[in-house]
Amino acid sequence: MNQMHKHLLAESELSIDMIEIQHKAYLGDAEAQYKLADIFQKGGGVTKDAVNAFYWYNKAAQQGNLAAQFNIWYAYLTGEGTKANQQLAKKWYARATLKNSSSSESIVAQLIGTVIH
């Protein structure tokens, strides 16, 4: 069985839009992978699942999705959906902040719920 299958939801549990997102994510679309991770993270119409959220954020982050990279950083920092790992947290934070510092600050602020000065 493909390892990715355990990170998918049964289509009977999903709306048409969510089926489409899941299908695109499965085929490698980074934006769809991010959206699917977000669905798992927030429990949008499905049971919250931090492990599956981490899996899909990681898929999107590997393809350069900036928001996903910050979610991976935060997951490694807090241990949400994966084992906490300070070295990997630093790696992902550095990778994400190299792209654009102004959007990086905004994303970090959203993740931790504070304003960064």
HUHU-V778173 format. One record per residue. N is the residue number from 1. SS is DSSP state (H for helix, E for strand, - for the rest). PSI is psi in degrees with one decimal (none if undefined). D_FIRST is the distance of its C-alpha to the first C-alpha in Angstrom with 1 decimal. Layout:
# HUHU-V778173
n: <N	N>
ss: <SS	SS>
psi: <PSI	PSI>
d_first: <D_FIRST	D_FIRST>
This chain:
# HUHU-V778173
n: <1	2	3	4	5	6	7	8	9	10	11	12	13	14	15	16	17	18	19	20	21	22	23	24	25	26	27	28	29	30	31	32	33	34	35	36	37	38	39	40	41	42	43	44	45	46	47	48	49	50	51	52	53	54	55	56	57	58	59	60	61	62	63	64	65	66	67	68	69	70	71	72	73	74	75	76	77	78	79	80	81	82	83	84	85	86	87	88	89	90	91	92	93	94	95	96	97	98	99	100	101	102	103	104	105	106	107	108	109	110	111	112	113	114	115	116	117>
ss: <-	-	H	H	H	H	H	-	-	-	H	H	H	-	-	H	H	H	H	H	H	H	H	H	H	H	-	-	-	H	H	H	H	H	H	H	H	H	H	H	H	H	-	-	-	-	-	-	-	H	H	H	H	H	H	H	H	H	H	H	H	H	-	-	-	H	H	H	H	H	H	H	H	H	H	H	H	H	-	-	-	-	-	-	-	H	H	H	H	H	H	H	H	H	H	H	H	-	-	-	H	H	H	H	H	H	H	H	H	H	H	H	-	-	-	-	->
psi: <135.6	132.6	-31.5	-27.5	-33.7	-8.7	14.5	156.0	152.3	134.8	-26.0	-18.7	-5.4	153.7	168.8	-43.7	-41.8	-33.3	-43.1	-43.7	-46.7	-41.9	-46.8	-40.3	-44.6	-34.7	-3.2	8.6	113.8	-39.8	-41.6	-36.7	-41.6	-45.4	-41.7	-41.1	-43.5	-38.7	-47.4	-40.4	-43.6	-13.4	32.6	88.4	-0.9	169.8	133.9	139.3	96.6	-31.7	-46.4	-36.5	-47.5	-44.6	-48.9	-34.9	-41.0	-42.3	-46.7	-40.1	-39.1	-25.2	4.8	7.2	114.5	-47.2	-38.6	-38.4	-39.8	-34.7	-36.0	-43.9	-50.4	-39.1	-44.5	-32.1	-41.6	-16.1	18.7	110.7	-7.8	172.8	133.2	138.7	104.8	-36.7	-45.5	-33.9	-45.9	-41.3	-48.0	-35.0	-44.4	-42.9	-43.7	-40.1	-15.0	-25.1	-50.7	106.8	-34.2	-43.7	-28.5	-45.7	-40.2	-44.3	-43.9	-42.8	-41.7	-40.9	-40.7	-2.3	27.0	166.7	130.1	131.4	none>
d_first: <0.0	3.8	6.2	8.4	7.2	8.8	11.8	12.5	14.9	15.2	17.6	20.1	20.7	21.6	24.7	24.7	25.3	22.4	20.0	21.5	21.1	17.5	17.0	19.1	17.5	14.0	16.0	17.7	20.9	22.3	24.6	22.0	19.8	23.0	23.8	20.5	21.0	24.5	23.6	21.5	24.4	27.1	25.5	26.6	25.9	23.0	23.0	23.5	20.7	21.8	18.5	16.7	20.0	20.1	16.6	17.8	21.3	20.1	18.3	21.6	23.8	22.4	23.6	27.0	27.1	30.0	29.5	25.9	27.4	29.9	27.3	25.5	28.9	29.8	26.5	27.2	30.9	30.4	27.2	25.8	22.0	22.0	24.4	27.7	28.6	31.9	31.4	28.3	30.2	33.1	31.0	29.4	32.8	34.5	32.0	32.3	36.1	36.8	36.1	38.6	40.5	41.9	38.6	37.2	39.9	39.2	35.5	36.2	38.9	36.6	34.0	36.6	38.9	42.0	44.1	44.1	47.5>
